[in-house]
Every structure is written in structure tokens, then in C-alpha cells.
Amino acid sequence: MSILSEKSYFTYSTVPQDDRNVESGYKTAFDYKSIFSYDSAFKDKDGSGQNSASGEKCSEDITSEGLSEKAIAALALAFSYLFIFFTLPITVWFCFKNLPQWERIVIYRLGKLIGVRGPGNVFLIPWLDCSTKLDLRTQVICHPLKQFLTKDQAIVEAACSVFYRIGDPVRYISNVQDPELKGLKILANAIVMKRLEAADAREFQAARKAVIEERILKELNSITTPWGIEISSAHITLGLSKKLSQLMLS
């Protein structure tokens, strides 16, 4: 008997051309609803908003903590002034600093910035204040004499001196953790070499050398200004090779 003559146990239907909303009878024990909901944190699950009282209580607790901290700080400051007053003149040696013209001191009292003081006599409370003394005089980073190839393949020997100072003491204290400024020295040397190698040999003539110095100054200041460091000037000193000397004379 042929297989085609047997009654088929399968039912075929045409593929639907439009979407159909077919309800599936499939059920699962898991809940796949989104966990991200952006309702108020002070509402109950039913949305009645009965937890608003607890939210107000939280804000009141935060306010009370802030007031208590201010009260404690005020008491500590008052007792400190009384202690200094009754122990004069001994405390004069510990509470007053004399700063020269080129120095400033940044004072934090109980973790809060009091400000920048100096020059002259500055009053401190040693057990409450955290202070950092800064030298505002101009410092120099010296890039030693080195041979390199310029953009047009000329051999040049050059040294560069970068002059800097602390322009914003508060920014400096907040952003710079290395008092020896090793990172600044590495950065200055890298930018100096990049600008020297990108220059044309004729730009190293005395009349055009200021253009390279201005590029170095501008790029360094764009990086160091947020640190509270001001680059005041850059000075290039040349040691000319024979090839460059012939090029300049031609």
C-alpha cells in the first residue's frame, strides 16, 4: 500500500500575513517585570504616599545633624579662644606665624577652608587648623641640551628653561599631591621636545624663536592652570650643528 494513500495525521494551514494577538497558555514561576521604577521613594507599594512622613523625618534628621555639627564646632572654637586668652603670652609662640613677602599659607579649620593668609603675621589655632605653607616665588625647570631632528630633518641642539609659579594657592593645595612636582617636570620636558621636533629649522632663528616659545607656554598653561600653577615664560637656548648653520647662512 502506498504511503500517500494513508490518512495524514497532520493539519496544515497557510502562514498568516498579519500579526495576531494570540494568548498563550504558557505560565512561569518567575516574574519578568522591570525592576526599574521611578516613583517617589516616600510612597508605599499601593502609591498612597503614606511614607511622606518618614521622608520628612529623614530631612529633619539631616538638618539636625548639620546643626549639631555647627554647634560642636562653635563650642570648640569658643573654648579654643578662651584657652588662648588665659594662657597668653605662651600661646603667642604657637598661634602666630610671620610670613615673608613671597610666602602664603592655606588654612583649613575643622575641615573647612578658611582662606589664604599672608604675608605678615598670621593667626592659627594649632589643634583645630590644618595649614600648608607655599612659596610663590618663580621656579625653573631646566631641559638639558639635546640633539634632535626637526620637521625638515635638520639636526638641532637645544635646551629649554620653563619658568613657573603658584598662581592659585587653593587650587594648588586641592589638586597637587606631589610637593616636588615631578609630574610637572616630566610633562614640561615632554611638551618641550614635542614642540621642538615639530618646528621647522628656520624657526630656530633668533627672530622667530619666540613663536616656538609661545607654543610651549600656551600648551603648558592649558594643562597647569586648573592645578593652580602658572607658567610665566619659556626660553630656548640653541647649540647649532654644522648643517643647521649652513642652512641659516644660505
Helices and strands as residue ranges (DSSP letters): G 3-5, H 52-86, H 92-95, E 96-99, E 103-109, E 112-117, E 120-123, E 129-135, E 139-149, E 155-166, H 169-175, H 182-197, G 201-204, H 209-224, G 225-227, E 229-240, H 242-249
